[in-house]
Amino acid sequence: MKKDKRQNKKFGIWQYFKAHKLALISYLFCDLMGSALVVVGSLLVANAITLVTQPVPDYKTALIYFAICAGTYLLRNVCWHLSGIIYQKTSKKIMEAINYDIANQAFKLSSRAYTDHNTGTFVSRMVSEPENIVSQIIRLVDNITGTLTSMSIIVYILIMNFYIGLIIIFAVAIAAIIETKRIKVYRKNKKTVKDTYDKVQSISTEIVRSEKDIKSLGLEDKLSEVAQQNYIAYNQSAYKLSIVNMNYYRFRNILLQCAGVAMLVLGTLLMEKALIAPAVFMLVYQNRDGLYDVVWSIGNMSEYITSIRVSSERIFELFNEKEFPAERFGNQSIERIKGSIEFKRVDFSFVEYEEKPEISKMTRKERKEYKRNPPERKIKSINQIFKKLSFKIKPNSTVAFVGKSGSGKSTILNLMAKMYEVDGGQVLIDGVNINDLDKPTLRNNISLVNQSPYIFDMSIKDNLLLAKKDATDEEILLNLKKASLEEFISSLPEGINTKVGESGIKLSGGQRQRLAIARALLRNSPIIIFDESTSALDNFAQADIKKSIDALKGQGTIVIVAHRLSTIRNADKIFFLDDGEIIDSGTFEELFENNTKFRSMFYAENIDN
């Protein structure tokens, strides 16, 4: 799908179905043909019964009708089988297209969009909602064709006997009114169920991923309590939805059953007075469930439409800049960045927003107004990290940022890599505002090794090939050696082809960090940023990584945030941060000699170790 179409307010889920118009028309044709053959079969049976129950029975013609009826049954199943094949193939393509677009949009979202929402918010929109939409649309089509079939039989009954037809029409009208009311309540409760399910999915994901931390810290009871609260909230909302639906269903079914009994009583009386043919009465009796089917289909169609609408709204919220801001890039390109970095009077704050109002608790008028003109999210608190922060980093130099926890070290690195956007001021790369640079220039020339790197559920080699798809085994092994993983890799039976599990669960914390470092080194970017990337390493591995980083000096701009000051001893320049301000800078020796806070940090580190 083209970007401009996504930004068009009229763009929605139907755009994906338009791309498969021919297949959908074929599906609809086969489904309608199958349903039409049901009507034809019923009429043939009715006529055959009429022929054998008349004063002078015509058995021969009746048998022909029965034979043709058998043929319609066979053809009907062929039509429905074909529609099933078309559905499976087309729905697969449609879901692939939706998933692809949502995944691409997820990659475009800013880091703030992820920090402002839980995991379940994204997972359900990327996986569950597209599948729900496709299945509900197909069910909607099936219900439409089923309704047409039932309506055809009702019209036939109305033509054959006006009084019985009136009973049917009256019952359907009353039941439709009940269904309209039920759907209003359903729509209100369905959104609540979806929102609570997001929280359940999020807490479930966290429990699975943090299983070792939970056990080691003895958090089972506390997390069980949190999980239970989320599960209770979800189950209560789902229970409320089911109970309300059940109450409406029960009332509606009582009405339909009374109408069905009235049809049979009236039919019996009319047949006694010879005002209705036995065959017509047989058709009424045979298709009495059609009365239920029509009302059920009408209700189901409303329910499916509501479900499609809710899922569509949730999916396309990801394209809403107010709710899920996307990354923004400029158009300026630099073929090869030299590596100078400058912060010029940079302001940055973390903003916490108030929870969104629950749409399910709004009146119908309030919901319409909210969807038509969503209000700006209210700010709950602002935590200012930097105010007019300025510094310069020369190309091909190795610099480090140190300071106590919360001083803003990692935030500086995220601003450099444009994971965050400044509130004011400028971040310059080679003298160019980072906001003016295009995405390839930034992403291809800056490598960021986080303190908690994500390792993908694939082999060690494949994890590294993500950084450089044409890397040779020799290059891979060389960079694994630089990251102090050579000995570990050689001990594995499958070597670099060893699978590491989801999130690299088969590796230790230090091994994951070293693999992430090898991944960054393989890219050979002119700017490499290390964010506490040696924090999970033992002293021996840290010493090896320090040698690797030192070996990179002069080959690019190296920026380090270090937990251990000994790691950055050979840095060309060290910036000392305190509460979002650079209070001092210089070489390690200069800071150690002239800055008592820095010297105290160094002594404290060595005492701890």
VEXKE-760133 format. One record per residue (C-alpha): residue number from 1; x, y, z; residue in three letters. Coordinates in nm, 2 decimals. Layout:
BEGIN
   torba     east    north       up   torvex
     NUM        X        Y        Z      ALA
...
***
This chain:
BEGIN
   torba     east    north       up   torvex
       1     0.00     0.00     0.00      MET
       2     0.12     0.35    -0.08      LYS
       3     0.20     0.58     0.21      LYS
       4    -0.03     0.86     0.08      ASP
       5    -0.32     0.61     0.09      LYS
       6    -0.26     0.53     0.45      ARG
       7    -0.27     0.89     0.55      GLN
       8    -0.60     0.93     0.37      ASN
       9    -0.89     0.94     0.62      LYS
      10    -1.09     0.72     0.39      LYS
      11    -0.83     0.45     0.38      PHE
      12    -0.93     0.14     0.58      GLY
      13    -0.94    -0.23     0.59      ILE
      14    -1.15    -0.25     0.27      TRP
      15    -0.85    -0.14     0.06      GLN
      16    -0.70    -0.48     0.12      TYR
      17    -1.00    -0.66    -0.01      PHE
      18    -1.03    -0.44    -0.32      LYS
      19    -0.70    -0.58    -0.43      ALA
      20    -0.87    -0.92    -0.46      HIS
      21    -1.19    -0.82    -0.62      LYS
      22    -1.20    -1.10    -0.88      LEU
      23    -1.14    -1.37    -0.61      ALA
      24    -1.40    -1.22    -0.38      LEU
      25    -1.66    -1.20    -0.66      ILE
      26    -1.59    -1.56    -0.74      SER
      27    -1.63    -1.65    -0.38      TYR
      28    -1.95    -1.46    -0.35      LEU
      29    -2.09    -1.62    -0.67      PHE
      30    -2.01    -1.98    -0.55      CYS
      31    -2.16    -1.90    -0.21      ASP
      32    -2.48    -1.75    -0.36      LEU
      33    -2.51    -2.04    -0.61      MET
      34    -2.49    -2.29    -0.32      GLY
      35    -2.75    -2.10    -0.12      SER
      36    -2.98    -2.06    -0.43      ALA
      37    -2.96    -2.44    -0.48      LEU
      38    -3.08    -2.48    -0.12      VAL
      39    -3.39    -2.28    -0.22      VAL
      40    -3.44    -2.48    -0.54      VAL
      41    -3.40    -2.81    -0.36      GLY
      42    -3.67    -2.70    -0.10      SER
      43    -3.91    -2.60    -0.38      LEU
      44    -3.85    -2.92    -0.57      LEU
      45    -3.93    -3.12    -0.25      VAL
      46    -4.24    -2.92    -0.19      ALA
      47    -4.36    -2.97    -0.55      ASN
      48    -4.28    -3.34    -0.54      ALA
      49    -4.49    -3.38    -0.22      ILE
      50    -4.77    -3.19    -0.38      THR
      51    -4.77    -3.43    -0.67      LEU
      52    -4.78    -3.74    -0.46      VAL
      53    -5.06    -3.60    -0.22      THR
      54    -5.30    -3.48    -0.49      GLN
      55    -5.62    -3.68    -0.57      PRO
      56    -5.45    -3.83    -0.87      VAL
      57    -5.08    -3.88    -0.76      PRO
      58    -4.81    -3.83    -1.02      ASP
      59    -4.53    -4.05    -0.89      TYR
      60    -4.32    -4.05    -1.20      LYS
      61    -4.28    -3.67    -1.21      THR
      62    -4.23    -3.66    -0.83      ALA
      63    -3.94    -3.91    -0.87      LEU
      64    -3.79    -3.68    -1.14      ILE
      65    -3.82    -3.39    -0.90      TYR
      66    -3.65    -3.59    -0.63      PHE
      67    -3.37    -3.69    -0.87      ALA
      68    -3.31    -3.33    -0.97      ILE
      69    -3.32    -3.23    -0.60      CYS
      70    -3.04    -3.49    -0.54      ALA
      71    -2.84    -3.32    -0.82      GLY
      72    -2.89    -2.98    -0.66      THR
      73    -2.75    -3.12    -0.33      TYR
      74    -2.44    -3.24    -0.51      LEU
      75    -2.39    -2.92    -0.70      LEU
      76    -2.45    -2.72    -0.39      ARG
      77    -2.16    -2.90    -0.21      ASN
      78    -1.94    -2.84    -0.51      VAL
      79    -2.01    -2.47    -0.50      CYS
      80    -1.94    -2.45    -0.13      TRP
      81    -1.63    -2.65    -0.17      HIS
      82    -1.50    -2.41    -0.43      LEU
      83    -1.59    -2.11    -0.22      SER
      84    -1.40    -2.27     0.07      GLY
      85    -1.08    -2.31    -0.15      ILE
      86    -1.11    -1.95    -0.27      ILE
      87    -1.16    -1.83     0.09      TYR
      88    -0.85    -2.01     0.22      GLN
      89    -0.62    -1.88    -0.06      LYS
      90    -0.76    -1.52    -0.06      THR
      91    -0.77    -1.48     0.31      SER
      92    -0.41    -1.59     0.34      LYS
      93    -0.30    -1.32     0.09      LYS
      94    -0.51    -1.05     0.26      ILE
      95    -0.38    -1.13     0.60      MET
      96    -0.02    -1.13     0.47      GLU
      97    -0.07    -0.79     0.32      ALA
      98    -0.23    -0.65     0.64      ILE
      99     0.05    -0.81     0.86      ASN
     100     0.32    -0.67     0.63      TYR
     101     0.18    -0.32     0.64      ASP
     102     0.13    -0.33     1.02      ILE
     103     0.49    -0.46     1.07      ALA
     104     0.63    -0.19     0.85      ASN
     105     0.43     0.07     1.04      GLN
     106     0.56    -0.08     1.37      ALA
     107     0.92    -0.02     1.25      PHE
     108     0.84     0.34     1.17      LYS
     109     0.70     0.42     1.52      LEU
     110     0.91     0.63     1.75      SER
     111     1.07     0.49     2.07      SER
     112     0.83     0.71     2.26      ARG
     113     0.53     0.53     2.10      ALA
     114     0.66     0.20     2.25      TYR
     115     0.74     0.34     2.59      THR
     116     0.39     0.49     2.62      ASP
     117     0.21     0.16     2.55      HIS
     118     0.24    -0.20     2.67      ASN
     119     0.35    -0.50     2.47      THR
     120     0.00    -0.64     2.44      GLY
     121    -0.12    -0.32     2.26      THR
     122     0.11    -0.40     1.97      PHE
     123     0.09    -0.78     1.97      VAL
     124    -0.28    -0.80     1.95      SER
     125    -0.30    -0.54     1.67      ARG
     126    -0.03    -0.71     1.47      MET
     127    -0.15    -1.07     1.51      VAL
     128    -0.50    -1.11     1.64      SER
     129    -0.69    -0.82     1.49      GLU
     130    -0.60    -0.89     1.12      PRO
     131    -0.70    -1.26     1.16      GLU
     132    -1.02    -1.15     1.33      ASN
     133    -1.12    -0.91     1.05      ILE
     134    -1.07    -1.15     0.77      VAL
     135    -1.26    -1.43     0.95      SER
     136    -1.54    -1.19     1.05      GLN
     137    -1.58    -1.06     0.69      ILE
     138    -1.61    -1.41     0.55      ILE
     139    -1.87    -1.49     0.82      ARG
     140    -2.05    -1.17     0.73      LEU
     141    -2.07    -1.28     0.36      VAL
     142    -2.19    -1.63     0.46      ASP
     143    -2.46    -1.47     0.68      ASN
     144    -2.57    -1.25     0.39      ILE
     145    -2.61    -1.54     0.16      THR
     146    -2.78    -1.75     0.43      GLY
     147    -3.02    -1.46     0.50      THR
     148    -3.10    -1.43     0.13      LEU
     149    -3.18    -1.80     0.12      THR
     150    -3.40    -1.78     0.43      SER
     151    -3.57    -1.47     0.30      MET
     152    -3.64    -1.64    -0.04      SER
     153    -3.82    -1.92     0.14      ILE
     154    -4.02    -1.67     0.36      ILE
     155    -4.12    -1.48     0.04      VAL
     156    -4.23    -1.81    -0.11      TYR
     157    -4.44    -1.89     0.20      ILE
     158    -4.59    -1.54     0.19      LEU
     159    -4.69    -1.59    -0.17      ILE
     160    -4.84    -1.93    -0.09      MET
     161    -5.02    -1.82     0.23      ASN
     162    -5.05    -1.45     0.32      PHE
     163    -5.15    -1.51     0.69      TYR
     164    -4.86    -1.73     0.78      ILE
     165    -4.63    -1.49     0.59      GLY
     166    -4.76    -1.20     0.81      LEU
     167    -4.68    -1.39     1.13      ILE
     168    -4.32    -1.45     1.00      ILE
     169    -4.28    -1.08     0.90      ILE
     170    -4.41    -0.96     1.24      PHE
     171    -4.18    -1.19     1.43      ALA
     172    -3.88    -1.10     1.23      VAL
     173    -3.95    -0.72     1.27      ALA
     174    -3.98    -0.75     1.65      ILE
     175    -3.67    -0.97     1.67      ALA
     176    -3.48    -0.72     1.46      ALA
     177    -3.56    -0.44     1.70      ILE
     178    -3.43    -0.66     1.99      ILE
     179    -3.12    -0.73     1.79      GLU
     180    -3.06    -0.36     1.72      THR
     181    -3.07    -0.29     2.10      LYS
     182    -2.84    -0.59     2.17      ARG
     183    -2.58    -0.47     1.92      ILE
     184    -2.56    -0.13     2.08      LYS
     185    -2.48    -0.29     2.41      VAL
     186    -2.24    -0.54     2.24      TYR
     187    -2.04    -0.26     2.07      ARG
     188    -2.00    -0.08     2.40      LYS
     189    -1.87    -0.39     2.58      ASN
     190    -1.66    -0.53     2.31      LYS
     191    -1.41    -0.24     2.32      LYS
     192    -1.37    -0.30     2.70      THR
     193    -1.30    -0.67     2.64      VAL
     194    -1.03    -0.59     2.38      LYS
     195    -0.86    -0.33     2.61      ASP
     196    -0.85    -0.57     2.91      THR
     197    -0.72    -0.85     2.68      TYR
     198    -0.43    -0.63     2.58      ASP
     199    -0.32    -0.60     2.94      LYS
     200    -0.36    -0.98     2.99      VAL
     201    -0.14    -1.04     2.69      GLN
     202     0.11    -0.79     2.80      SER
     203     0.15    -0.94     3.16      ILE
     204     0.16    -1.29     3.02      SER
     205     0.44    -1.19     2.78      THR
     206     0.63    -1.03     3.07      GLU
     207     0.59    -1.34     3.29      ILE
     208     0.73    -1.57     3.02      VAL
     209     1.03    -1.34     2.93      ARG
     210     1.12    -1.26     3.30      SER
     211     1.08    -1.61     3.44      GLU
     212     1.43    -1.63     3.58      LYS
     213     1.41    -1.29     3.74      ASP
     214     1.08    -1.37     3.89      ILE
     215     1.21    -1.69     4.05      LYS
     216     1.54    -1.55     4.16      SER
     217     1.38    -1.25     4.33      LEU
     218     1.09    -1.45     4.48      GLY
     219     0.83    -1.25     4.29      LEU
     220     0.60    -1.53     4.22      GLU
     221     0.33    -1.43     4.47      ASP
     222     0.34    -1.06     4.38      LYS
     223     0.34    -1.12     4.00      LEU
     224     0.06    -1.38     4.05      SER
     225    -0.14    -1.12     4.22      GLU
     226    -0.08    -0.86     3.94      VAL
     227    -0.16    -1.12     3.68      ALA
     228    -0.47    -1.23     3.86      GLN
     229    -0.60    -0.87     3.88      GLN
     230    -0.56    -0.84     3.50      ASN
     231    -0.72    -1.18     3.44      TYR
     232    -1.01    -1.10     3.66      ILE
     233    -1.07    -0.77     3.48      ALA
     234    -1.06    -0.94     3.15      TYR
     235    -1.29    -1.23     3.26      ASN
     236    -1.53    -0.99     3.42      GLN
     237    -1.56    -0.78     3.10      SER
     238    -1.60    -1.10     2.89      ALA
     239    -1.85    -1.24     3.14      TYR
     240    -2.05    -0.92     3.12      LYS
     241    -2.05    -0.93     2.74      LEU
     242    -2.17    -1.29     2.74      SER
     243    -2.44    -1.24     3.00      ILE
     244    -2.59    -0.94     2.83      VAL
     245    -2.58    -1.13     2.50      ASN
     246    -2.74    -1.44     2.66      MET
     247    -3.02    -1.23     2.81      ASN
     248    -3.11    -1.08     2.47      TYR
     249    -3.07    -1.42     2.30      TYR
     250    -3.31    -1.58     2.54      ARG
     251    -3.58    -1.31     2.51      PHE
     252    -3.55    -1.32     2.13      ARG
     253    -3.57    -1.70     2.11      ASN
     254    -3.89    -1.71     2.33      ILE
     255    -4.05    -1.46     2.08      LEU
     256    -3.94    -1.67     1.78      LEU
     257    -4.05    -2.00     1.94      GLN
     258    -4.40    -1.85     2.01      CYS
     259    -4.41    -1.73     1.65      ALA
     260    -4.31    -2.08     1.53      GLY
     261    -4.59    -2.24     1.73      VAL
     262    -4.84    -1.98     1.60      ALA
     263    -4.73    -2.07     1.24      MET
     264    -4.80    -2.44     1.30      LEU
     265    -5.13    -2.38     1.48      VAL
     266    -5.25    -2.14     1.20      LEU
     267    -5.13    -2.38     0.94      GLY
     268    -5.32    -2.67     1.10      THR
     269    -5.64    -2.47     1.11      LEU
     270    -5.60    -2.35     0.75      LEU
     271    -5.53    -2.71     0.63      MET
     272    -5.84    -2.83     0.82      GLU
     273    -6.05    -2.58     0.63      LYS
     274    -5.87    -2.67     0.30      ALA
     275    -5.73    -2.32     0.28      LEU
     276    -5.37    -2.44     0.25      ILE
     277    -5.23    -2.74     0.06      ALA
     278    -5.05    -3.01     0.26      PRO
     279    -4.74    -2.95     0.05      ALA
     280    -4.73    -2.59     0.15      VAL
     281    -4.78    -2.67     0.52      PHE
     282    -4.50    -2.93     0.48      MET
     283    -4.28    -2.66     0.34      LEU
     284    -4.37    -2.43     0.63      VAL
     285    -4.29    -2.70     0.88      TYR
     286    -3.97    -2.81     0.70      GLN
     287    -3.84    -2.45     0.69      ASN
     288    -3.97    -2.33     1.03      ARG
     289    -3.61    -2.29     1.14      ASP
     290    -3.57    -2.03     0.86      GLY
     291    -3.74    -1.79     1.09      LEU
     292    -3.47    -1.84     1.35      TYR
     293    -3.20    -1.83     1.08      ASP
     294    -3.31    -1.49     0.94      VAL
     295    -3.30    -1.32     1.28      VAL
     296    -2.99    -1.50     1.39      TRP
     297    -2.82    -1.39     1.06      SER
     298    -2.93    -1.03     1.10      ILE
     299    -2.79    -1.03     1.46      GLY
     300    -2.47    -1.20     1.36      ASN
     301    -2.42    -0.96     1.07      MET
     302    -2.44    -0.66     1.31      SER
     303    -2.21    -0.84     1.55      GLU
     304    -1.96    -0.92     1.28      TYR
     305    -1.97    -0.56     1.15      ILE
     306    -1.91    -0.43     1.50      THR
     307    -1.62    -0.67     1.55      SER
     308    -1.47    -0.57     1.22      ILE
     309    -1.51    -0.20     1.30      ARG
     310    -1.35    -0.24     1.65      VAL
     311    -1.06    -0.44     1.51      SER
     312    -1.01    -0.20     1.22      SER
     313    -1.01     0.10     1.46      GLU
     314    -0.75    -0.07     1.68      ARG
     315    -0.52    -0.16     1.38      ILE
     316    -0.53     0.19     1.23      PHE
     317    -0.47     0.36     1.56      GLU
     318    -0.11     0.26     1.48      LEU
     319    -0.12     0.50     1.20      PHE
     320    -0.26     0.78     1.42      ASN
     321     0.02     1.03     1.48      GLU
     322    -0.13     1.16     1.80      LYS
     323    -0.16     0.82     1.96      GLU
     324     0.14     0.65     1.80      PHE
     325     0.39     0.90     1.68      PRO
     326     0.62     0.78     1.40      ALA
     327     0.98     0.85     1.34      GLU
     328     1.05     1.15     1.12      ARG
     329     1.35     1.18     0.89      PHE
     330     1.47     1.45     0.65      GLY
     331     1.58     1.42     0.29      ASN
     332     1.94     1.51     0.31      GLN
     333     2.19     1.23     0.24      SER
     334     2.55     1.19     0.33      ILE
     335     2.73     0.90     0.16      GLU
     336     2.99     0.84     0.43      ARG
     337     2.96     1.02     0.76      ILE
     338     3.30     1.14     0.90      LYS
     339     3.18     1.12     1.26      GLY
     340     3.16     1.46     1.42      SER
     341     2.88     1.50     1.67      ILE
     342     2.75     1.82     1.83      GLU
     343     2.47     1.90     2.08      PHE
     344     2.37     2.26     2.05      LYS
     345     2.15     2.39     2.33      ARG
     346     1.95     2.07     2.35      VAL
     347     1.63     2.05     2.56      ASP
     348     1.47     1.71     2.63      PHE
     349     1.21     1.59     2.87      SER
     350     1.02     1.27     2.94      PHE
     351     0.65     1.33     2.94      VAL
     352     0.40     1.11     3.12      GLU
     353     0.04     1.13     2.99      TYR
     354    -0.28     1.06     3.17      GLU
     355    -0.47     0.74     3.09      GLU
     356    -0.70     0.76     2.79      LYS
     357    -1.07     0.78     2.88      PRO
     358    -1.26     0.46     2.85      GLU
     359    -1.47     0.48     2.54      ILE
     360    -1.70     0.21     2.67      SER
     361    -1.81     0.44     2.96      LYS
     362    -1.90     0.73     2.72      MET
     363    -2.24     0.81     2.60      THR
     364    -2.31     0.75     2.23      ARG
     365    -2.28     1.13     2.16      LYS
     366    -1.95     1.15     2.35      GLU
     367    -1.81     0.85     2.16      ARG
     368    -1.90     1.00     1.82      LYS
     369    -1.74     1.33     1.92      GLU
     370    -1.43     1.16     2.06      TYR
     371    -1.38     0.96     1.74      LYS
     372    -1.45     1.26     1.51      ARG
     373    -1.21     1.49     1.70      ASN
     374    -0.98     1.31     1.94      PRO
     375    -0.86     1.55     2.21      PRO
     376    -0.49     1.60     2.28      GLU
     377    -0.37     1.37     2.56      ARG
     378    -0.34     1.54     2.89      LYS
     379     0.00     1.56     3.04      ILE
     380     0.04     1.41     3.39      LYS
     381     0.40     1.50     3.46      SER
     382     0.71     1.63     3.29      ILE
     383     1.06     1.52     3.39      ASN
     384     1.31     1.75     3.23      GLN
     385     1.64     1.57     3.16      ILE
     386     1.84     1.84     2.97      PHE
     387     1.82     2.21     2.94      LYS
     388     2.04     2.39     2.69      LYS
     389     2.29     2.10     2.68      LEU
     390     2.59     2.16     2.45      SER
     391     2.91     1.97     2.37      PHE
     392     3.12     1.86     2.07      LYS
     393     3.28     1.53     1.97      ILE
     394     3.55     1.53     1.71      LYS
     395     3.55     1.27     1.42      PRO
     396     3.75     0.94     1.49      ASN
     397     3.77     1.02     1.86      SER
     398     3.68     0.80     2.15      THR
     399     3.47     0.97     2.41      VAL
     400     3.28     0.86     2.71      ALA
     401     3.00     0.98     2.93      PHE
     402     3.01     0.91     3.30      VAL
     403     2.79     1.01     3.60      GLY
     404     2.56     0.87     3.85      LYS
     405     2.25     0.67     3.76      SER
     406     1.98     0.90     3.62      GLY
     407     2.22     1.18     3.51      SER
     408     2.11     1.14     3.14      GLY
     409     2.40     0.93     3.00      LYS
     410     2.19     0.68     2.80      SER
     411     1.94     0.95     2.70      THR
     412     2.23     1.14     2.52      ILE
     413     2.31     0.82     2.33      LEU
     414     1.95     0.77     2.22      ASN
     415     1.93     1.13     2.10      LEU
     416     2.25     1.08     1.90      MET
     417     2.10     0.77     1.73      ALA
     418     1.77     0.96     1.69      LYS
     419     1.58     0.70     1.90      MET
     420     1.45     1.01     2.08      TYR
     421     1.38     1.35     1.93      GLU
     422     1.49     1.67     2.10      VAL
     423     1.23     1.91     2.24      ASP
     424     1.45     2.21     2.15      GLY
     425     1.80     2.28     2.02      GLY
     426     1.99     2.07     1.77      GLN
     427     2.19     1.75     1.74      VAL
     428     2.44     1.78     1.45      LEU
     429     2.61     1.50     1.27      ILE
     430     2.90     1.63     1.05      ASP
     431     2.74     1.98     1.09      GLY
     432     2.40     1.87     0.96      VAL
     433     2.09     1.87     1.18      ASN
     434     2.01     1.51     1.25      ILE
     435     1.64     1.59     1.17      ASN
     436     1.74     1.68     0.82      ASP
     437     1.92     1.35     0.75      LEU
     438     1.74     1.07     0.57      ASP
     439     1.69     0.73     0.73      LYS
     440     1.96     0.53     0.54      PRO
     441     2.22     0.79     0.63      THR
     442     2.15     0.76     1.00      LEU
     443     2.08     0.39     1.03      ARG
     444     2.37     0.28     0.80      ASN
     445     2.63     0.49     0.97      ASN
     446     2.55     0.46     1.34      ILE
     447     2.55     0.14     1.54      SER
     448     2.41     0.14     1.89      LEU
     449     2.48    -0.15     2.14      VAL
     450     2.23    -0.13     2.42      ASN
     451     2.28    -0.24     2.77      GLN
     452     2.01    -0.50     2.72      SER
     453     2.05    -0.60     2.36      PRO
     454     1.79    -0.82     2.19      TYR
     455     1.92    -1.14     2.04      ILE
     456     1.68    -1.30     1.78      PHE
     457     1.56    -1.66     1.79      ASP
     458     1.80    -1.79     1.52      MET
     459     2.16    -1.91     1.50      SER
     460     2.46    -1.71     1.61      ILE
     461     2.56    -1.67     1.24      LYS
     462     2.22    -1.56     1.13      ASP
     463     2.21    -1.30     1.41      ASN
     464     2.53    -1.16     1.28      LEU
     465     2.42    -1.17     0.91      LEU
     466     2.14    -0.93     1.01      LEU
     467     2.41    -0.67     1.05      ALA
     468     2.58    -0.76     0.72      LYS
     469     2.40    -1.01     0.50      LYS
     470     2.70    -1.08     0.27      ASP
     471     2.95    -1.14     0.56      ALA
     472     3.18    -1.44     0.52      THR
     473     3.24    -1.69     0.79      ASP
     474     3.59    -1.55     0.83      GLU
     475     3.45    -1.20     0.89      GLU
     476     3.20    -1.34     1.14      ILE
     477     3.46    -1.54     1.33      LEU
     478     3.70    -1.24     1.33      LEU
     479     3.44    -1.01     1.49      ASN
     480     3.33    -1.28     1.74      LEU
     481     3.70    -1.30     1.84      LYS
     482     3.71    -0.92     1.89      LYS
     483     3.40    -0.95     2.11      ALA
     484     3.57    -1.23     2.32      SER
     485     3.33    -1.50     2.20      LEU
     486     3.58    -1.72     2.01      GLU
     487     3.65    -1.96     2.30      GLU
     488     3.28    -2.00     2.37      PHE
     489     3.19    -2.06     2.00      ILE
     490     3.46    -2.32     1.96      SER
     491     3.31    -2.52     2.25      SER
     492     2.97    -2.55     2.08      LEU
     493     2.92    -2.87     1.87      PRO
     494     2.75    -2.66     1.59      GLU
     495     2.97    -2.36     1.63      GLY
     496     2.83    -2.04     1.47      ILE
     497     2.53    -2.24     1.35      ASN
     498     2.40    -2.29     1.71      THR
     499     2.05    -2.17     1.78      LYS
     500     2.03    -1.93     2.07      VAL
     501     1.66    -1.94     2.15      GLY
     502     1.40    -1.66     2.19      GLU
     503     1.57    -1.34     2.32      SER
     504     1.90    -1.54     2.32      GLY
     505     1.77    -1.73     2.63      ILE
     506     2.03    -2.01     2.58      LYS
     507     2.31    -1.75     2.63      LEU
     508     2.42    -1.59     2.95      SER
     509     2.38    -1.21     2.99      GLY
     510     2.74    -1.15     2.91      GLY
     511     2.73    -1.37     2.61      GLN
     512     2.43    -1.18     2.48      ARG
     513     2.61    -0.85     2.52      GLN
     514     2.92    -0.98     2.35      ARG
     515     2.72    -1.12     2.06      LEU
     516     2.55    -0.77     2.02      ALA
     517     2.89    -0.61     2.03      ILE
     518     3.01    -0.85     1.75      ALA
     519     2.70    -0.76     1.55      ARG
     520     2.78    -0.39     1.58      ALA
     521     3.15    -0.44     1.50      LEU
     522     3.06    -0.64     1.19      LEU
     523     2.87    -0.33     1.05      ARG
     524     3.19    -0.13     1.06      ASN
     525     2.99     0.19     1.11      SER
     526     3.18     0.53     1.13      PRO
     527     3.00     0.59     1.46      ILE
     528     2.96     0.31     1.72      ILE
     529     2.78     0.38     2.04      ILE
     530     2.82     0.15     2.35      PHE
     531     2.55     0.20     2.61      ASP
     532     2.67     0.02     2.93      GLU
     533     2.76    -0.27     2.69      SER
     534     3.01    -0.42     2.93      THR
     535     2.79    -0.41     3.24      SER
     536     2.71    -0.79     3.23      ALA
     537     3.07    -0.90     3.16      LEU
     538     3.31    -1.04     3.41      ASP
     539     3.65    -0.87     3.46      ASN
     540     3.83    -1.10     3.21      PHE
     541     3.57    -1.05     2.93      ALA
     542     3.56    -0.68     3.01      GLN
     543     3.93    -0.65     2.97      ALA
     544     3.91    -0.82     2.63      ASP
     545     3.63    -0.59     2.52      ILE
     546     3.83    -0.29     2.64      LYS
     547     4.11    -0.41     2.41      LYS
     548     3.87    -0.44     2.12      SER
     549     3.74    -0.09     2.18      ILE
     550     4.09     0.05     2.22      ASP
     551     4.18    -0.13     1.89      ALA
     552     3.91     0.07     1.71      LEU
     553     4.06     0.41     1.81      LYS
     554     4.11     0.63     1.51      GLY
     555     3.90     0.41     1.29      GLN
     556     3.57     0.58     1.37      GLY
     557     3.39     0.78     1.64      THR
     558     3.34     0.57     1.95      ILE
     559     3.09     0.69     2.21      VAL
     560     3.08     0.50     2.54      ILE
     561     2.86     0.51     2.85      VAL
     562     3.04     0.29     3.10      ALA
     563     2.93     0.14     3.43      HIS
     564     3.30     0.08     3.51      ARG
     565     3.53     0.37     3.48      LEU
     566     3.83     0.15     3.41      SER
     567     3.66     0.06     3.07      THR
     568     3.70     0.42     2.94      ILE
     569     4.05     0.49     3.08      ARG
     570     4.20     0.53     2.74      ASN
     571     3.92     0.75     2.60      ALA
     572     4.03     1.07     2.43      ASP
     573     3.78     1.27     2.63      LYS
     574     3.54     1.20     2.91      ILE
     575     3.23     1.41     2.98      PHE
     576     3.12     1.41     3.35      PHE
     577     2.74     1.45     3.39      LEU
     578     2.54     1.54     3.69      ASP
     579     2.16     1.60     3.69      ASP
     580     2.15     1.66     3.31      GLY
     581     2.45     1.90     3.30      GLU
     582     2.81     1.84     3.19      ILE
     583     3.00     1.97     3.50      ILE
     584     3.35     1.87     3.38      ASP
     585     3.53     1.71     3.09      SER
     586     3.88     1.59     3.01      GLY
     587     4.10     1.28     2.99      THR
     588     4.08     1.02     3.26      PHE
     589     4.40     1.15     3.42      GLU
     590     4.27     1.51     3.42      GLU
     591     3.94     1.43     3.57      LEU
     592     4.10     1.19     3.83      PHE
     593     4.34     1.47     3.94      GLU
     594     4.10     1.77     3.93      ASN
     595     3.75     1.63     4.00      ASN
     596     3.68     1.49     4.35      THR
     597     3.34     1.34     4.25      LYS
     598     3.50     1.15     3.96      PHE
     599     3.78     1.03     4.18      ARG
     600     3.53     0.92     4.45      SER
     601     3.34     0.72     4.18      MET
     602     3.66     0.55     4.07      PHE
     603     3.75     0.45     4.43      TYR
     604     3.40     0.33     4.50      ALA
     605     3.41     0.11     4.19      GLU
     606     3.73    -0.05     4.29      ASN
     607     3.62    -0.11     4.65      ILE
     608     3.30    -0.27     4.52      ASP
     609     3.50    -0.49     4.28      ASN
***
